[in-house]
Every structure is written in structure tokens, then in C-alpha cells.
Amino acid sequence: MKSESGNDCEPGREWIEYRMHNLASIFAPDIAIYAVMSNHYHIVLYIDSNTARTWLDTEVIHRW
């Protein structure tokens, strides 16, 4: 996909998708759905508070 400037947007899109999934694997959200456009993105998250409550303080620090 080309942006208005003629630049290819795919590398940025791939990075955003990688980063969203990477952060979701570290912290407690589940990604319900997302859409990445050329100039912004939408993401719907479900925060798994039950999982987060089971983490010890040291695990939270390690994840951060």
C-alpha cells in the first residue's frame, strides 16, 4: 500500500502488528480485533484482570 507521499506503508504496518502482539504476550490484554490503516489504527482490547491479579509484584516488575 502506498501513502500519499508515495512511500510504502507495509513496513510500518507490520511493525505495529508485531508490537501489538508482542505487548499483549507480556501484559494482560487480549486483542479482540484490530485494524491498521495508513495513518492510524484501531484496537479493541479485553483486559484479563483475573490473570493480572495472580501475578506477584516481582513478576509485574519483570514484565514492565
N, CA, C and O of each residue as an XYZ file, in Angstrom:
256
protein
N       0.848     -1.184      0.000
C       0.000      0.000      0.000
C       0.886      1.237      0.000
O       1.859      1.305      0.750
N       0.560      2.201     -0.824
C       1.334      3.432     -0.911
C       0.618      4.556     -0.173
O      -0.605      4.679     -0.237
N       1.395      5.369      0.525
C       0.824      6.538      1.191
C       0.706      7.664      0.173
O       1.115      7.516     -0.978
N       0.149      8.784      0.601
C       0.012      9.931     -0.299
C       1.363     10.435     -0.777
O       1.463     11.005     -1.863
N       2.415     10.229      0.033
C       3.751     10.675     -0.363
C       4.415      9.686     -1.316
O       5.499      9.952     -1.834
N       3.760      8.533     -1.551
C       4.321      7.530     -2.433
C       5.163      6.496     -1.702
O       5.688      5.577     -2.330
N       5.301      6.627     -0.391
C       6.079      5.667      0.386
C       5.254      4.422      0.669
O       4.031      4.490      0.795
N       5.929      3.289      0.768
C       5.264      2.035      1.088
C       4.949      2.002      2.577
O       5.847      2.207      3.394
N       3.679      1.747      2.959
C       3.242      1.753      4.359
C       3.383      0.391      5.022
O       3.286      0.301      6.246
N       3.608     -0.666      4.259
C       3.617     -2.016      4.811
C       4.641     -2.222      5.928
O       4.286     -2.836      6.935
N       5.889     -1.750      5.819
C       6.833     -1.983      6.932
C       6.332     -1.415      8.258
O       6.492     -2.056      9.297
N       5.740     -0.242      8.243
C       5.190      0.351      9.461
C       4.009     -0.436      9.980
O       3.855     -0.605     11.190
N       3.181     -0.917      9.083
C       2.018     -1.719      9.456
C       2.469     -3.025     10.107
O       1.921     -3.430     11.132
N       3.452     -3.673      9.522
C       3.976     -4.922     10.082
C       4.564     -4.694     11.477
O       4.379     -5.517     12.373
N       5.273     -3.574     11.659
C       5.863     -3.276     12.959
C       4.768     -3.053     14.006
O       4.873     -3.542     15.131
N       3.724     -2.320     13.635
C       2.625     -2.056     14.573
C       1.955     -3.369     14.967
O       1.681     -3.590     16.146
N       1.687     -4.243     13.998
C       1.066     -5.525     14.306
C       1.984     -6.367     15.201
O       1.521     -6.965     16.171
N       3.268     -6.414     14.882
C       4.225     -7.161     15.700
C       4.236     -6.622     17.127
O       4.192     -7.390     18.087
N       4.294     -5.293     17.262
C       4.394     -4.667     18.580
C       3.124     -4.901     19.409
O       3.212     -5.152     20.611
N       1.943     -4.820     18.777
C       0.696     -5.074     19.498
C       0.679     -6.491     20.063
O       0.349     -6.696     21.231
N       1.035     -7.464     19.231
C       1.019     -8.856     19.677
C       2.116     -9.121     20.711
O       1.920     -9.895     21.648
N       3.260     -8.478     20.534
C       4.352     -8.630     21.488
C       3.948     -8.106     22.869
O       4.151     -8.784     23.876
N       3.386     -6.918     22.914
C       2.965     -6.334     24.192
C       1.831     -7.138     24.826
O       1.783     -7.278     26.048
N       0.923     -7.665     24.009
C      -0.173     -8.480     24.545
C       0.360     -9.758     25.171
O      -0.233    -10.274     26.119
N       1.467    -10.276     24.659
C       2.033    -11.503     25.242
C       2.751    -11.224     26.562
O       2.916    -12.129     27.380
N       3.176     -9.987     26.772
C       3.891     -9.621     28.001
C       2.918     -9.203     29.098
O       3.068     -9.606     30.251
N       1.937     -8.409     28.746
C       0.996     -7.880     29.725
C      -0.302     -8.684     29.698
O      -0.303     -9.806     29.193
N      -1.387     -8.160     30.215
C      -2.604     -8.956     30.398
C      -3.748     -8.674     29.428
O      -4.853     -9.158     29.673
N      -3.555     -7.927     28.350
C      -4.713     -7.747     27.473
C      -4.816     -8.869     26.435
O      -3.810     -9.456     26.036
N      -6.023     -9.150     26.016
C      -6.268     -9.995     24.862
C      -6.738     -9.061     23.757
O      -7.593     -8.205     23.987
N      -6.191     -9.219     22.576
C      -6.601     -8.394     21.442
C      -7.849     -9.023     20.846
O      -7.810    -10.143     20.337
N      -8.959     -8.293     20.914
C     -10.212     -8.800     20.362
C     -10.216     -8.628     18.846
O     -10.543     -9.558     18.109
N      -9.854     -7.437     18.388
C      -9.825     -7.135     16.960
C      -8.998     -5.871     16.768
O      -8.902     -5.036     17.667
N      -8.410     -5.741     15.603
C      -7.668     -4.513     15.299
C      -7.688     -4.253     13.800
O      -7.911     -5.159     12.997
N      -7.453     -3.014     13.447
C      -7.335     -2.612     12.047
C      -6.235     -1.561     11.975
O      -6.245     -0.581     12.720
N      -5.293     -1.776     11.074
C      -4.184     -0.837     10.896
C      -4.351     -0.182      9.531
O      -4.307     -0.848      8.497
N      -4.543      1.132      9.547
C      -4.656      1.896      8.318
C      -3.326      2.599      8.049
O      -2.369      2.432      8.804
N      -3.270      3.375      6.988
C      -2.014      4.020      6.611
C      -1.586      5.110      7.585
O      -0.394      5.396      7.703
N      -2.544      5.725      8.287
C      -2.176      6.837      9.167
C      -2.681      6.701     10.604
O      -2.467      7.605     11.411
N      -3.346      5.594     10.942
C      -3.802      5.365     12.307
C      -4.231      3.911     12.451
O      -4.254      3.158     11.477
N      -4.568      3.529     13.666
C      -5.056      2.169     13.889
C      -6.151      2.177     14.933
O      -6.280      3.110     15.726
N      -6.940      1.108     14.913
C      -7.978      0.881     15.910
C      -7.677     -0.460     16.559
O      -7.273     -1.406     15.883
N      -7.871     -0.542     17.861
C      -7.647     -1.793     18.566
C      -8.671     -1.913     19.690
O      -8.911     -0.961     20.434
N      -9.267     -3.093     19.800
C     -10.208     -3.380     20.877
C      -9.552     -4.437     21.762
O      -9.213     -5.530     21.308
N      -9.384     -4.087     23.028
C      -8.703     -4.966     23.970
C      -9.663     -5.452     25.044
O     -10.614     -4.764     25.414
N      -9.394     -6.643     25.530
C     -10.056     -7.165     26.716
C      -8.967     -7.317     27.762
O      -8.011     -8.065     27.556
N      -9.098     -6.628     28.867
C      -8.106     -6.713     29.937
C      -8.447     -7.914     30.814
O      -9.510     -7.971     31.431
N      -7.532     -8.862     30.855
C      -7.716    -10.075     31.647
C      -7.261     -9.796     33.077
O      -6.151    -10.157     33.467
N      -8.117     -9.160     33.841
C      -7.757     -8.745     35.203
C      -7.559     -9.947     36.130
O      -6.785     -9.858     37.084
N      -8.234    -11.058     35.872
C      -8.041    -12.244     36.712
C      -6.614    -12.764     36.598
O      -6.016    -13.144     37.605
N      -6.065    -12.786     35.400
C      -4.680    -13.215     35.215
C      -3.729    -12.234     35.883
O      -2.803    -12.641     36.584
N      -3.954    -10.956     35.670
C      -3.069     -9.938     36.243
C      -3.061     -9.998     37.777
O      -2.027     -9.758     38.400
N      -4.185    -10.310     38.370
C      -4.259    -10.382     39.845
C      -3.434    -11.530     40.420
O      -3.057    -11.491     41.591
N      -3.154    -12.542     39.618
C      -2.382    -13.683     40.108
C      -0.878    -13.419     40.089
O      -0.110    -14.180     40.677
N      -0.452    -12.350     39.421
C       0.973    -12.061     39.315
C       1.509    -11.500     40.624
O       0.874    -10.655     41.255
N       2.678    -11.976     41.024
C       3.381    -11.406     42.167
C       3.992    -10.068     41.756
O       4.162     -9.801     40.566
N       4.321     -9.233     42.731
C       4.922     -7.930     42.436
C       6.180     -8.068     41.593
O       6.410     -7.273     40.681
N       6.999     -9.078     41.894
C       8.245     -9.265     41.131
C       7.963     -9.616     39.674
O       8.716     -9.217     38.786
N       6.892    -10.357     39.420
C       6.538    -10.686     38.043
C       6.061     -9.452     37.294
O       6.386     -9.277     36.119
N       5.297     -8.599     37.954
C       4.849     -7.350     37.337
C       6.065     -6.494     36.973
O       6.130     -5.941     35.875
N       7.021     -6.388     37.890
C       8.241     -5.611     37.624
C       9.011     -6.211     36.463
O       9.504     -5.478     35.606
N       9.122     -7.518     36.420
C       9.833     -8.185     35.327
C       9.145     -7.925     33.989
O       9.816     -7.660     32.992
N       7.829     -7.996     33.957
C       7.086     -7.754     32.718
C       7.212     -6.302     32.277
O       7.279     -6.022     31.080
N       7.244     -5.374     33.237
C       7.355     -3.966     32.897
C       8.715     -3.686     32.310
O       9.012     -2.546     31.954
